Amino acid sequence: MKNCRSMLWVMGLALACTVGATAGDPPKLTFTFTKANVAGAMQTGPSGINNAGVIVGSYVDTNSVSHGYILNGKKLTTLDDPKAMAGTTGPENLNPNGAISVVGVYNNSSGNTVGFLYKNGKYTDIPGPASAVSSVASGINDTGAIVGDYVDSNGRTHGFLLKGRKYTILDEPAAFGTTAASGINNAGWIVVWYVDQQGLVESAVTKDNGNTYTTIDVPLAVDSYASDLDSAGDVTYFWTDSAAVGRGALLYAGRYYKFDYPKAIFTYAGGINDKRTLVGGCQVKGKNGHPPLLGFKATYK
């Protein structure tokens, strides 16, 4: 799912609106949204935000070509991996603090996905373990530990944790052929999503490098994709309801809070930082045709 999270730069727009969300009993959370779109882009969607407010993601230009980006203050850096087919570079997230390291995915000339690390202006492939035929790099912490997923020669998808040059394979025990690691915090906690034996998507967190997993599904969700987590272990989600509508959610202090961008027909929550800020994307119903993907930043309290 993280691969459909695409990206952007926040344009300091005035407060759009606020919406309260509850998870059973009080307390309530109030989400305050601001628009976050690359100026002049046809579509935008953020995928990660660090504690300094730097955002990474992707946007579609006026020629309908997608690019990755970093927005650091007012400085916009476009990311196009030199090994990538045009329009396939997609940043997934960045480290929480310090010098910026971005992880993501691109398609090579054979059409296979390859994870990458962008640091100090250089791209480095994250190809996955030796058995991988394709890979995605989805999260990174301040120690440089990277999580993601890869497809093996038998067509099965596994999560991975990469520390230095050592890969640890992450397979949720209840998974039926697919586990994907989507985020890692500085404590080493990792969130994954996986496909169960009924073909539904569930989410879990592991705090011990994949030795044990705890289920963290959004209540009443049909599919529940964990996207990212912060230092406290709060988790962002994309989830689908019984009407197959895509929506956002936050697991905060042990409670689940569901939310939608105002007037949106589709919402996802992507990256989260330690400043009670998350980023995501949405589609708002318009008068003509299929609505574009738009980005937002949301604070909550």
Salt bridges, closest charged atoms under 4 A:
ASP61 OD2 - HIS67 NE2 2.76
ASP80 OD2 - HIS67 ND1 3.00
ASP125 OD2 - LYS83 NZ 3.19
ASP152 OD2 - HIS158 NE2 2.73
ASP171 OD1 - HIS158 ND1 2.92
ASP260 OD2 - ARG247 NH2 2.85
